[in-house]
């Protein structure tokens, strides 16, 4: 039996979940004998012409936006990963959200299916777009560069949010699927560095400088994850502080989930969650402006919402406002971390304040005086600057891996606000549906 999986949708067979994570035609076992077909005329399945290659490129950009903050269906990964971290609390009755908030996420959590599908669609359709662009639209090369940069982004992001054992399946030139073996998060980060380096080779054209800056920031982010702060610092040295790569939203295809889920009081802003979370509300930091909003959808959780029209972190908050996913501010904070790890305290404080000086409502900071306090300051600044942009979960994991912090000193812990206690999870598992990949039998481990 063959099923066309090129659409964003996926088909489940009667006997169990069967969301295949590659975008191609592939066999499926365990279903009934009839042929299942899924047609979606707005999806470009190949790039056998210049117009097809450009359309596929545009589709990858849309897929990317949907993955990070614009999915129609289960929660996009920026806000959902922030639920597992300390940015958001579940004000909802959906068990899938409560599990993430409680740090107790099983691989059978059904939200994981579509999230991993979307992430892999950016990769696999990006590969197809690169082949088509090289053949039919060789100039400007920045079209190809952007596809490599977005591929690097999702490879790195997968390493930040998922357990060890991430399978990266591929789509061959003939359209067949090559099932991926599970790899460690470090392998995912190394893939991201390689993809970013490829992007940096294709930066001609008017959009070239923006693609170059995006690839540079993503490469540096992956290098930080690989515990190479000096190399990360060097990678972003040329990125301007006012650089910003944004995703855009509409009411038709890319709903702004940050706005929608918080506005519906299904996600509420956290404050000192589980004793270890950042004070996103009580700090009254101008980068996170909130207001009380009664009781959440679950009728029991106090709701706090982001104030529409204010600048939250790096982006103006609103239904149709863009969201910055990589920026010059992040570049300066990467440089700050490189300086800190090199015991250059003056350089560390200088780079932190360079970022703060982009606003008029943030005074300069002074050296807090101790190694632990400097680390706390760095990750506080990262948390408030890049709120709900998919950075926080990876940062908490780095605090464990690279800074020697215990998991129960950085993640929310103790009594859970809906009863019982927080679980031990520090990452998301790979969806149970990936077991259709014959090379995959589950996470290798759930370590940070």
N, C-alpha and C positions, 0 to 999 in steps of 0.2 A: 504494500500500500504506500502511496506517496501523497504527501500533503504540502501544499504551497504555503510556506511560512514567511513570505516576503513582507507581509503586512505587519503593522504594529500589533494586531490582534494575534491570539493564538487559540488553538483548538484543544479541548480536553476530551479524551476518550471516556467512554462510560465506565471503564474499569479502574480509572485512576488518573492522576495528573500527568499531563504529557506536554508541558511547555518546553519546546526545544529552543535553545538559546542562540541558534545561528539563523541567519536570514537567508535561507536557500531551500531548495527542494530536497527532502531527505526522507528516509524510511522511518516508519513508526510501527512498533509491534505492540500487541496487547489490546488493540481496538477491534471493533466489529469489521466484517469483511467489506462493507460498502465503501466506495470511494468518497472521501471527504474533501471538499474543495472550499477554498476561501478566497474570494476575489475582492480586490480593493483597487479600483482603477486609478486612485491618486498616488499610488506607489510606483516609482520608477524601478523596474526590475533589472535593467542593464544600462550600460552607457555606450551604446554602439553608434553614437553620433555626438556632435558637439552639444546639441540641445539636451540630449539625454545625459551627458556627463555633467553639464551645469545643473540640470534638474536634480540629479542624484546628489551633487554637492550641496545644493540648497536643502535637500531632504535630510542630509546628515546634520546640518546646522539646526534644523527644526527638531530632529531626534535628540540632539544634545540639550537643547532648551527644555524639552519635555522631561528628559532624564533628571536634570538638576532641579528644576522648579516649575515644570509646566505640564505634568502628566494629567491625562484625562483618565481617572481611575485610581488605583492605589497610589499612595503618597510618593511624591518625588523624593529623590535620595538626599537632597540637601536638608530638607526639614525633618525627614525620618531619621537620618543619622544624628541630628541634633536632639532627637527624642531619647536616643540611647545615651547620649552624652548629657550635658547639663543645661542646654539652651531652652528646651521645651518640656512641658509636662502635658500628659494626656488629660484633656478635659472631656474625653469621649467614652463611649460604651463599647467601641470596637475592640475586641480582644487583641487584634494584631497591633494596635497602637499601645494598649496597656502593657503588652509583653515587652515592647521595645523600651517603654518608659521605666519598666520594672527591672530591666537588665536580665530578662529571662526569655530569650527569643529562640524557639525551636525551629528546625529547618522546615517544618510543616507550616509555618506561618505563611499564609497565602499572599500577603503583600510582597514577599520576597520574589515570587515568580516573575511578575511583570517588571519589577525593578531591575533584576538581573538581565532580563530580556532586553530592556531598553538600553542598558549600558552596553551590552554586547552588540546591539544593532548599530550604535555609533561606530564601534570598531570595524565590524564586518562590512557595513555599507561604506564606511570610509575607505576601506581597502578597494572596494569596487569602484568608488569614485576616483581614487588615485589612478587606477589603471585606465579608466576612460579619459580623465583629464590629460594624462600624459600623451595619449594617442590622438585625441581630437581637439584639445584646447591646451596646447603646450605653453601658451603665454596668456596672461602673466603667470609666472610660476607660483605666485602666492596662493593661487587656488589649491594647488597641491600642498603647499606648505601648511595651509590652514587645516586640511584633512589630517596631516601628520600631527599637528599641534593638538587637535581635538582628540585624536587617538591617544597621544601621550597623556592628556588630561584624564581620560577614563581609565587608562592602565594604572596610573598613579593612584587615582581615586579608589579603584578597586582594592589596591593594596592597603589603603588607609582604612577602609570600612569593613572589609571582609576578613574571614578567618584564613589561616594558612590552608592552602589547598584550592586555589582559584583556578578553574579550568578556562583556558582561552582557546576555544574552538575557532577554526578558520574556514573561510569559503575560498575554494580553489578557483582558478580562472575558468574552469569548465562548469562552475556552479555547484560542484559537489562539496560536501561538508567533510572537513578533517577534524574529528573530535580531538579536543585538547586534553593533555594530561594535567592533573592538578599541580600547581606551582606554589611556592612560598610567596609571602608578601614581598620579600626582598627581590625575588625574581620579577614580580610585577613592577617594582620600582625601577629595576634595571631596564626592563622593556620600555618603560616610560622615558628614561633618559635617552635610549637609542632612538625612539620615535621623535623626541624633541630635537635631537641632533639632526635627524632627517629633515624636520620642518625648517631648521635654520639654514638648510641648503637651498630652500625654495622661497625666497623673500623678495623677488622682483615685483614691480608694479606698484600702483598707488596704495594698495593695502599691505604691501610688504613690511613696512615698519611696524604696523600693528601686529601682524603675524609673528614677526621676529620677537617683539616684546612678550607676546603671549607664550611663545615657545620657550623663551628664556625664563620666565617666571615658573612655568610648569616644570622645566628641567631642574631649576633650583629647588623647587618643592620636593621633587623626587630625590634629589641629592641630600636634602635635609633628612628625608626618611631613611636614607642609606647611611646616615650618620657621617656625612661628609660636609660639614658646615663651611669649611674654607672654600671648597669647590662651589658650593651653593652661593656663597657670597660673591665669588668672581662671576658667576653666571648672570647675575642681575645688575652688575655694576653699571651697565649702560642703559638700564631701563629708567625712563624719566618718572619722577614721582607723580606726575599728573596722568600717567597712562592708566587706562581702564578698558578691560574687555568685558562687554555686557551681553546678557541675553535679554530678549524682548518677549512681551506677552501680548495676547489678544484674547477676546472673549470666545473665539471660535476654536483655535487649535492649541493654544499654549496658555491655559489658565494659570495665573499667578497663585500658586498654592500657598506661598507665604502669606499673601493677603487673604485668600479665601478661607483657609483652615483656621487662621487666627481670628478672622472676622466672625466665623461661625462658632467660635469658642470651643472648637474641638482640640485645638492646640492653644495652650496658654503659656505666656512667658514665664520661665523659671526664675527663682531667686534663692541663692544659696542651697540649691537642691541637694538633699541627702547629706547636708553638712559640709560637703566639699565643693559644691557648685559655686560659680561666680555670682556675685550680687547684681544680676542684670537689672533688677528693679530698684533695690534699696540703695545702690551706689549713686543713683541720680546722675549717672554719667550722661552727658549730652549726646553720646553716640547711640544710646539705647533709650528712647523716650517712650514711656508706657503710661497707661491709665487703667484704673480698675474698671472692670466691665461686668460686674455682678457675678453670677454663678455660671459655670461652664455648662456645656451640653449635657454632661452626666448628672446635673442637678446637685452636685456635691463639691466640686472643686472650685475654689475662688479663681475668677478669671481676670487675667491682665492682658491687655491688647497693646500692640504697637500703635502709635498715633499716626494716622494717615497724614501725609504731607510733610512729615519730618524726615530728616536724614538719619537712617538707621545704619550704623556702621559706615558703609561706603555708598549707600544708595538711598534715594528718596523713596519712602514707603508709600505705595499706592497700587491700585488694581492694575494699571497699565504702565507703571513705571518699570524701567529696566533694572536688572540686578547685576552688579559687578561680580564676576567670578574669578578674576585675576586682576592685579592692579600694581601701580607703582608704590602704593602704601605697603602692600605685601612685600615688594622688593626691598623696601627700606627695613622692614622688620626681619627679613631674611638676612640682610647685612648686619643688623643689630645682633642677631643670634650668632652669626659667624664671629663678630667681634667679641661677644661674651665668651664664646667657647675658646677664644684665643687669649683670654684674660686682658683684652683691650677694653677696659671699663669706660674710658673716655669716649672711645668710638661707639660703644654700645649705647650709652646715654645719648650721644649726638644723633645717632640714627633713629632712636625712639622719638626724640624731639623733632627731628626733621619731619617725621610723619605727623606728629601732633600740630606742628606749625602750619599745616595745610588748613586748619580751622582756627577761628578766632576765639572759640570758647573752650580751648584746652590749653592750660598753662604748661610750661616746660616742667619736666620732672628732674629730680636730683637723684644721684646714686643712693639707693637704699642701704648700702653698706655691707651686706653679707651676700655670700654666694646663693643661699636659698632665697633670699629676698629678691635678688636680681632675677633669678629664674621665675619666681612668682610674678614679678613685674612684667617680664617678657610675655608670659603666657596670658596674663591679664590683658595686656595691650592687644595681643592677637585675638583674644576672645571677643573684645569689644569692637575692634575694627572690622572683624570678618564674621560677625554674628550671622548665623544661619546661611553661610555660604559653603558648607561642606568641609570646613577646616577643623572644627572643634574635636570631633571624634579621633581624627588622626593625631591631633596635638595631645590629647589625653593618653593615647597609646605611646606616643614618643616620650612623654614624661615617665612612663614606666620603663620602656626599653633603654632609653638613652640617659635619663637623669636619675635612675635608681629609685624612683618613687614607687611605693606599693600601690597596687590597684585600688585598695580600699581607702587610700589617702587622696586619690584624684577623681574617682568616679563617685556618683551618689551612692550612699550606703546607709545601713540602718533600717528604720521603719519606713515602709513605702506609704505614700499619702493616700492610697486606696485600700490599705490594709496589708497585712503580712510584711515581708521584708524584701529589700532589693536582692536580686540574684547576682551571680558572679560574672555575667557576660561583659566583655570589653570589645566585642566586635559583632558583626552580623554573620550568621552562618550562610553557606551557599544553599540556595533553594533546593528542596527535596526533588523538584522536577528535573534538576540537572542529572539525577541518577539515570535518566534516559541515555546519557552519555556513558558508553560502556567503559570508559577510562576512569570514571568518577564514582567513588563509593562514600563520599561525605568529607567533611572537613578533616584535614590531617591533624589539626589541633585547634583549640580556641584561645591560644596564647596571644599576648599583645604583640 
